[in-house]
Amino acid sequence: MERLESLAIEYGQLALNYLSQTSVLVQLGLIGLLFFPALLLSRKVEPLLEERARNIKGMPGLLRVIIAFLRRFEWLFYVLLLALAYVTMAAAGWPADTRLVYAAMLLSGSWLLISAVSHALRSRTVSKIFAVAAWVYVAALIFGVVDDVAALLDGAGFSVGSFRLSILGAIKAAFIIGLMLWLSLSVGNFVDGRIQKIEELTPSLRVLLGKIIRISLVAIAALIVISGLGIDLTALTVLSGAVGVGIGFGLQKVVSNFISGIIILMDQSIKPGDTISLGETFGWIRELRARFVSVVTRDGREFLIPNEDFITREVINWSFSDKYVRLDVDFGVSYDADPHEVIRLAIDAAGKVDRVDAGFNPPVCWMTAFGDSSLDFKLRFWINDPQAGLTNIRGKVLLALWDAFKANGIGIPYPHREVIFKNPVNVVSS
């Protein structure tokens, strides 16, 4: 604390002495005034250049950096005006010391480059933190106070046994962790994108390889961070064992779903695009994740079903080996109808319905029973697109049967009830 107070007094006195000079005040005024013409110039030029930059196609990352650079165009003009002022003052020989304008030019130029490059990061919070931290470090380099600031930050800390934690160490640790995580995730996403484009691999294998590569890269990054920070893992063996037991009980379901997800990807029992039924849920698989499977139903709802359910419960995969699915439709006709004619009409009507396979697997119809009030039949047909729905195709087939029977005079019976009174009914006349 005493060192901090002494440094603050020392640098404060130096700043007051420096700012009391006339040449310094002139430079400060010039630095402040030159920003306004730079702002006006950028408002004139920026829209024109941005409109041309929007024509760049196929390179979204490069376009993002260019647009970010153009939207900070006032800093470019500001740097150019400061450079012009610096050259003019150096040529005129007054003031003799123009380091303040030179430093402002370097600081503005570094902020322009750092802020534009940091905009390539997708996270706005991470982008801002990176930009500010990088600019502060560059400013310390320009003013030559890196060693003093580092010593000051390193002095503010505490020790636990042989391990010392300081502000400087925490900043370095945060920087290394952030950098390694960003690199591992970026490389993992890039490799995963390449794997997803390999058509020779099955969808399940592509997802499995992508997850393995991402997890491996994150694990490698964690080991590099631990090694770079000089953390002794042997000292954490007992603690990590106790913590591991607690985490194991608390995250039992999470781990179970994760392992189930790996099993699903390896045995390829389900894959993206499959049509499945699980309990009351019928839909097609949109995505396989580490903890759950995304299933989209016909009404547009998206169910996030835990991976464990696909291992422990009965799952109907309508498109596991192929997409051919057989459907049954039960119906009955009047006893006055000719059953041979009914079978012929039913097969012909079903074969004319869209989505019904009338070639490779033509419909069949069988008489199944002499019912109480009808001749009962079962119509069977095949479709090859169950993801398009089952209820709707059954409805179309039933409508086709109705139209065919009505056109040929075949009746569809319905229950009749006869009421018999045991005692005569007295009718009272009015």
Buried (B, 14 or more C-beta within 10 A) or exposed (E): EEEEEEBEEEEEEEEEEEEEEEBBEBBBEBBEEBBEEBBEBBEEBBEEBBEEBEEEEEEEEEBBBBBBBBBBBBBBBBBBBBBEBBEEBBEEEEBEEBEBBBBBBBBBBBBBBBBBBBBEBEEEEBBBBBBBBBBEBBBBEBBEBBEBBBEBBBEEEEEEEEEEEBEBBEBBBEBBBBBBBBEBBEBBBEBBEEBBEEEEBEBBBBBBBBBEBBBEBBEEBBEBBBEEEEEEEEEEEEEEEEEEEEEEEEEEEEEBBBEBBBBBBEEBBBBBEBBBBBEEEBBBBBEBBBBBBBBBEBEEEEBEBBBBBBBEEEBEBBBBEEBBBEBEBEBBBBEEBEEEEBBBBBBBBBBEBEBBBBEEBBBBBEBEEEEEEBBBBBBBBBBBBBBBBBEEBBEBBBEBBEEBBEEEEBEBBEEEEEEEEEEEEEEEEE
